[in-house]
């Protein structure tokens, strides 16, 4: 009995660890981002800014809220976390002894032969109850602990993967929404342009009836209207596809009570995130923390593979009572016990253990390379977004001047055409130039907003729901 009481203490012995000390590689990127722009810095890092503060459009906020509740990819990522947590508990449980209570009762009739050679039937019974410890491994070389540490690191990696999936989802919904806004505004612009060109066609036909122009002018106007009608169908198709993409991300049919959409030029946004941020800020990104935890798991696997070369000591023991009658089962004279320690030392496995160790070392090297690649990718994403921040404002300003100039040219061309100074070709060219300039301006506005979304996402933003009031309260408290 005293021996069984000491068994749990044996499992608590400090095991020597064969897991190598993890040396995290230095970040293979510059110490700071390129100084591509000078902008007003936010008092909080992007990872602490809630998506309600980043995206002030109430319609977009509602869509993000719906996607977080219904998106299937995010749901799968959450289920993966739960599965990894359950799987991590399996090797952790192996570090503790498994104790079971067994009860048994047998009754049998057998034939026996006495000394006189006569056969008799005898009925016997046996009743027993015992507490058993089954094959508990004393983790003297840290094999079980290394397996548990590896499983726990993979669980933490799955948590970070879920957070990375949420950031990606918030960014994808925002990008899909602004793509839908662009398609809708381009459709409206095409409809207005078509209406204007149809009026111009009617004017050309009236002038032809009055013998003030030729059939060539009418044909040119008809061709321009036909091109606008074809462009209108393309814009309708783009709008339908943008709706489908957004609905897929949201994960359900878009409700009819959504707030009205804001045009691209009136989209509210926080102050732009600053350039020149230190590169170590990237380490707050969930995908980088996920890669780091996978590196920890691969390092622990090496410890488990090393420990497999050493003896494995396991204990099997039981204590209980056995009796031929139920009434005397718990009599002290009926006590029984069993103690069976076992040691197993690998001798020859055909090189399997060395191959497993080599495989663990190679997988750690792969994890290091994946970790470094993740850092480089994240650095490039931030640097690209900062480069866009430095140039989009000036590009949009220049494009606005181009739109203004095209509007002025069209107005003058229309007056000259009506006065008979210029021909129809000059007017048609002015109309096409204005249409192209306006479409390009819409594309630029959408690209500039998408660049802000990309910077916010690349710096780890999108995990929190804080609105502007909550951000202000946190900033004041600091």
N, C-alpha and C positions, 0 to 999 in steps of 0.2 A: 504493500500500500504506500509506504514511504517512497519507494522507487517511482511509482506512478505520479506522485505529487511533485517529484523533481523534474519530470519530463518537460513540462512547459517551460521550466527555467532554462533547460538546455537549448530550447528554440530561441531564447532571448540573448544568447551569447553573441557578442560582437564578431561579425565575420570579417575576415580580411577581404578587401576588394581588389579584383584584378582589372577593373575598368580603368583605362588610361585617363589621365587628367585632360580635360577638354580644353584645347587652345583654340579659341575662336579666331578665325582669320581676320586680318585687318581689312577694312572696307576698301575694295579696289577702285576707288573713285576719289576725285579731289576733295579737299577738306571743306569747300564751300561751293555753292552753286555760282554759275557765271553771273556777274553783275550786269545783267542785261537791261535793267530798268530801275528807276528810283520811284518807288511808290510808297504810299502811306502804310505803315505796318500795323497790323492788328495787334491788340494787347493780348490775345490768346492765340495759341497755335491752331492751325486749321483742324487738327484732329479733335479739338475741344469745341469747335463751332458746330452748333446743331444745324441740321438740314432745313429746319424752319427759318433759321436766321439767314442761311445762305440763299434760299429760294423763297422770295417773298410773294410769289404768285399764288393766291389761294387755291386756284385750280390745280396747280402742280403739287402743292402740299397735300391736297386730298388724294391725288393719284399716288404719291409716294406712300401715304398712309395705307391705301388699299393694297399696294404691292407688297408691303411688309407683312400684311396679314394673309395674302392669298398666293403669292408667287411660289410656284412649285420648286424651283431651284433652291430658293432660300429654305423652304420646308425640308428638302432633302439634306441640305447642309446641317440643319438643326437635328435631324434624325441621325446623321452621321456622328454628331457630337454625343448623342445619347448612346449610340452603339459603341463608340470608342470608350466612353465612360464605363459601360458594362464590361467591355473586354479588358479594361485596365484593372478591374476588380478581381479578375480571375487569377492572374499571377500574384497579385497582392495577397489573395487568400491563401496561396500556397506557402507563404511565409509564416503562417500560423498553423498549429497542429489541428487536424480534423478529428474531432471526438464524436463518437456515435454510441448510441444506446441500443443494444440488441437484446431481444427476448426470444426464447425458443421453447417449444414444447413438442416432444415426439412421443408417440405411442405405437408400438408394433407387436405383432405376434410372430414368433419364430418357432421352428421345429428343432428339437434337441434329442439326443440319444443318451440314455443313462448307461450305467455300467453293465446292466443286464441286457443291453441291446434293444431296449424298448424305446419307441419314439414317443416324445411328449410335446405338447404344444404349450409354449410359455408366452405370456403377455408381459412386456416391460414398457416402462415409460421414463422419460427424462425431461426435466424442466430446468431451464437455465436463464440467467440474466447477467449481462456484463456490460461494462463501459470499455470501449475499445479505442485505441489510437492506431491509425492505419498508415503505415509507410510514410511517416513524417521525416522529411529530409532536413538534416542539420546543415544549414547553409554556411559551412566553415570557409568556403572559398568565394562566396558572394554570387554564385550562379543564379539562384532564385531572386536575390535582390536586384541583380542586373536586369533580369527579365522584367521584373516589376517596374523598375525605373524606366525601361524602354517603353513599356506599355503606357505608363503615366505620361511620358513625354509625347507620345503619339496622341493621347487624349487631349493634352494641352494644344498640340498642333491642330487638332480638329476644331477646337474652340476658336483658335485664331483663323482657321479656314472659314468658319461660319461668319466671323466678323468681316473677313475680307469679302465674302459673298454678299453681305449686306451693303458694304461700301460700293461694290460693283453694281449691285441692283439699284441703289439710289442714284448713282451716276448714270446708269443705263436708262432709267425712267426719265431723268431730266433731259438726257440727250434725245430720247425718242419724243418727248413732249415738244422740245424746241424744233425738232425736225417736222413734227406735225404742224406747229405754228408756221414754220417756213412754207410748207406745202400749202397750207390754207391761205396765207397771204399772197403767195405766188399765184394761186388759183384766182383770188379776187383781183389781183392786178391784171391777169390775163383776160378776165371777163370784162374789166373796164376798158382795156386796150382794144378788145374785139368790138365792143360797143362803139368806141371812137372810130375805129377803122370802117365799121359798117356805115356810120354816118358819112365818113369821107367817100365811101363807095357811092352812096346815094347822091352826094354832091357831084361826083364825077359823072354819074349818069344824067343828072339834070343839066349839067353843062354840055354834055354830049347832045342832048335833045335840043339845046339852044344853039348848037353849032359853035360852042366856044372852046371845045377841046376835041380830041380825036378818040377813036376807038382804042388806041394804044393806052391812053390814060385810064380808060375803064378796065381794060384787061389787067393793067398793073395793079389797080385797086382791088380787083377781084382776086388776083393771086395773093395779095397781102392778106385779105380777109380769110382766104382758104388756109394760109399758113397759121394765122391766129387761131382758127378753129381746130387745126391739128394740134397746136400747142395746148389749147384748152383741154383736149382729151388726155394729153400726156399729164397735165397738171391734176386732172381729176384722178387719174390712175395713181399718181404719186401720193395724193391725199389719202386715197383708200388704203394703200400699202402702209402709209405712216400710221393710220388708225389701227390696222391689224397688228403692227409691231408693238404699238403702245398697249393694246389690249392683251397681247401675249405676256408682256412684262408685268402688267397689273395682275394678271392671273384670273380675271373675271370680266364679265361684260361691264362696260363703262356705264355707271349709273346716269340717269337723266337729270339728277339734281346737282350736277357739278357746278361750281361757281363759274361765272363767265371768264373767258380767256383774255389775257392781256396781250396786246401786240408786242412784237419783238423790241421795238424802240422804247417801250415803256416798262420793260421788265425790271423790277426792283432787285437790287443786289447789294451785298455788303461791300465795304471798301476792299479793293483788290489786295490780295495777299502779297507780301513783300518779296523782293528778289534778294539774293545774297544770303539766304538762310544756310546755317551750317548743315553739312551733309549728314551728321549723326541724327538729325531730326527724322530722317527716313526710317530709323530703327523703331519708331512708334507705329509704323504701318503694320497691320495685322499679317499681311502676306509675308513680310520679312520675319516677323516673330514666328510665324508658322514654319518657315524654312529653318530658323534657328532651333526650334524644338525638334524638328526631324533630324537635325545634326546631333542633338543631345541623344535622341533615341538610337541613332546609328552608332554613336560612341558607346552607349551602354550595351549594345549587342556584341561589341568586341569583348567586353568583360565577361559576358555569358559564354562566348565561344572559348575564351581562354580557360575559364573555370571548368569547362567540360573535359580538360585534360587531367584533372585532379580527381582523387577518390570522391565518391558520393556515399555519404553515410545516412542511412535511414533507420528509423525506429518503428517497430510494430509492437504494441503491448495491449494487454487487456486485463481487467480485473472484474470479478463478479462472483456469482453463486451458481452452483449446480446441485440438483437433488433429484432423487427418484420420486419424491412426493412434493406436491405444491405447498403443503403445510410446513414443512421443514426447510423451505428454500433458503431463507435468510438466516439460518443458523450459522454461527461463526465456524462451526466445523465443516460447513459446506463451501467455504471460500475457495476460489480457484483464481489463479493468475497466470499470465503468460508474458514473457519478455523476449523479443527477438530482434536484436540489432543486426543490421546488415551493412556491409561495406562493399562497394563495387569500384574497381580500378580498371580503367580502359587499358588494354594491352595491344590489341591489333584490330583496327577497323578499316584496313585497306586505304588509309589516307583520308577517310571521311572527316575526321575532326580537324585536320589541317586545312582541308578544303573549305570547311565551314568557317574557320577563322579567317582564311584568306578572303572568302566572300564577304564577311563582315567588315574587313578592312577596306575592301574595294567599295562597298556601299557607303562607308563613311567618307571616302574620297569623293564619291558621287554627291553626297550630301553637302560637302564643302563647296564643290563646284556649283551646285544648285543655289546654295546660299549666296555665293559671290555673284552669280548671274542675276539673282533676284535683286541684289543691291544695285548692280549696274543698270538693270532695267528700270528700277524705280528712280534712280538718279537721272536717267535720260528722260523719263516722263516728266519729271519736275522741270528739268532744264528746257525741254521743248515748250512746256506751258509758259515758262517765264519769258522765253523768246517771243512767244505770241503776245504776251502782255505788253512787251516793249514796242510792238509794231502795229497792233491792230488799231489803236486809237488814231494814229496818223493816217493809216490806210483808209479808215472809214471817213475821216475828215476830207481826204482827197476825193473819195468817191462821192461824197455829198456835193462837192464843188462840181464834179463831172455831171451829176444829175441836174444841178442848177443850170449849168451851161447848155445841156441838151434840151432842157425845157425852154430856155431862151431862144435857142436855135429853131426849135419847132414852131414857136410863136412867130418868129420872123419869117420862116419859110412859108407858113400858112398865109401870112399877109401878102408876101410876094407872089404866091401862087394864085391867090384870089385876085390880085391886081394884074395877073398875066405877065409878071416879070420873069418868074422862074417856071420851069416845067414840073411835071408831076414827079419825076424821078427824085428831084431834090427834096420834095415834101416827104415822099416815102422813105428816103434815107434818114431824114430827121426823125420821123416817127419810130423807125427801127432802132436808131441810136438811143432814143429816150427809153424805149422798152428794155433794151439790153442794159442800160445804166441802172434803171430801177431794179431789175432782177438781180444784178450784181450787188447792189446795195443791200438787198434782203439777204443774199447769200453771206455777205460780209458780217451783217449783224448777227446772223445765226452762228457763224464761225467764231465770232468774238465771244459770244455767250458760251459756246461749247468749249472754248479755251479756258474760260473761267471755271467751268465744271470740271474740266480735266485737271486743272491745278488743284482745285479743292479735293478731288478724289485722290490725286497722286500724293498729296500730303496727309492722307489718312482721314479726311473728313467724310462724314456720313453715318457715323455710329450713333450719334446723339440726336435728340429731337428738340434741343433747346431753341426757343424763339428769341427774338431780339430783346425782349424784356429780361429774360433769364440771363442772356449774355451780358447785358448791362449790369445786372445785379452781381454777377460773378466778377466782372471787371472792377466794379466799385469796391467789392470786398477785398480785392487784391491791393 
